[in-house]
Amino acid sequence: MEQNKLEILSTIDNPSQLRSLGTDKLQQLCSELRQDIVNELSVNPGHLASSLGVVELTVALHYVFNTPEDRIVWDVGHQAYGHKILTGRRDQFSTNRKLGGIKPFPSPEESEYDSFICGHASNSISAALGMAVASQNSRHVVAVIGDGAMSGGLAFEGLNNVSSIPNDLLIILNDNDMSIDRSVGGMKEYLLSLSTNETYNALRFRAARWLASNGLLSEARKQGLIRLSNALKSVISEQQNIFEGMNIRYFGPFDGHNVKELVRILRQLKDMKGPKLLHLHTKKGHGYAPAENYKPVWHAPGKFDPETGELITGDTKNMPPKFQDVFGHTLLELAKQNDKIIGVTPAMPTGCSMNIAMKELPERMFDVGIAEGHAVTFSAGMAKEGKLPFCNIYSAFAQRAYDNVIHDVAILKLPVVLCLDRAGLVGEDGPTHHGAFDLAFLRPIPNLTICSPMNEHELRKMMYTAQLPDKGPFIIRYPRGRGVIVNWRCPLEEIPVGTGRKLRDGSDVAVLTIGPIGNDVAQVIDTISTKSVAHYDMRFLKPLDENLLHEVGKKFNRIITIEDGVRNGGLGSAVLEWMSDHGYAPQITRMGLPDAFVEHGTIQQLREIVGIDNESIKNEILK
């Protein structure tokens, strides 16, 4: 990317200064903004391609609307880096996603320009409609939805309500045919084929303005004209417009990278009454060739050379694999052995490494789009008819499918294997993405088996166990990042459900862990010579290993439980309840995440803050 001085951007500390520019300066500002994003993210990684794709839209929105009094509600914070830079955070943008720095996604706690929180997709229309109704249309409210978020069920629920409540909401559909991977489904196909004559739109708009200014356009007449124009348009284009079928005025599609044209269109739509949708075609990664050419990698590429686009990865040949890759390869291995196995993921085939199996078994692997609840119930439907779905969802996003797990899977004891990737602390993405709650919110649900592997071998064996007959609903949770075993392939063997492992015997204190944090605990125990410390890898949260717990209850007066999840309701709570129910009364210390949302930073920094780092674990054992 050609390096230029940020002549205009360096003068913009807030949108009011942006609005003082002439429109002839806006394209240069867009180029400088795009350059600044690329340069900053090359050394401080983040979500690159999505923000590059909405640079022109971001500039046009803040140019036309009186923010922050007018509200812009971003859907998916991946799009919002340019917004952050233009709204007083340019000098702080180098701290993005760092401990104590600016937040990874928009948040009203950080800036009055951030109208709503948007770590997860598809909530913008509902939130923006609520704002529009609450303000009684005294301010302009804009919802910007993109990156595949229109496939989410909440977006459709919002659209349905927009069409039935009096409001002047403007919905901007940033249509780039992508989420992290390429978008899928009927909505994607519909948007690709949707086309409306721009001249027709302009004529209709001018006619409506003339009729209104001459007092000839009452509300009843307006609705009649809209119905007539919709009918005429359907005849001309031979296609029904789904948005106008819901009484939402539709405009587009337009080029989302023509900033002057965007300003003109937004000015025309700004004061138009009633709900309206502006459809923009954009290109994810626009203006930076490497990001345009391979979008999934450049969604969040890590460090890179901004001049060449070369990714800076370091030597990974002798490093343990990522847990997600172990999942991907093992899924393919199991699917080749068991033709009942199906893969399902909500828009994360690359993120969860299901793309490995998709390449060889495309007919048995399904990307259902950003639709976590549907992914679970779709899996349940297949399980009901004899298939064995492995449904992979990021832990934080699985929260959206809670009712589906209960109602559609657990009640019928269906053999759905729910693999929760990114469980526990995930680091720089912060509180909207930490997989903090899965152990606690899943534990009360009947009929579930819940487990977490300590390492790659255990993950493979748990996946093998889950697909054996009569195992019912099976939850496997594992973290983001790398494991601990370089030679990770091992024989696929069954782990009896509800059995833990005693990794180390001892007499002074028993440490009970679940999941990969057990590796850190094992290292800590190796450094302690003054105490005799027993270590148990519980493996299963549900059912608990009762034989093991009887051994611990009889032998130890002091027990420590350690988990990478919330203390309230997780492993520690389960052990405490079990000991009480069975007449044991040891002193139990529960270590885990606090009853608070954990902010962003590196995983090591966050573990130190919440007290589950190695030093904190050692100190607790030595007590």
Disulfide bonds with the S-S distance in Angstrom:
none
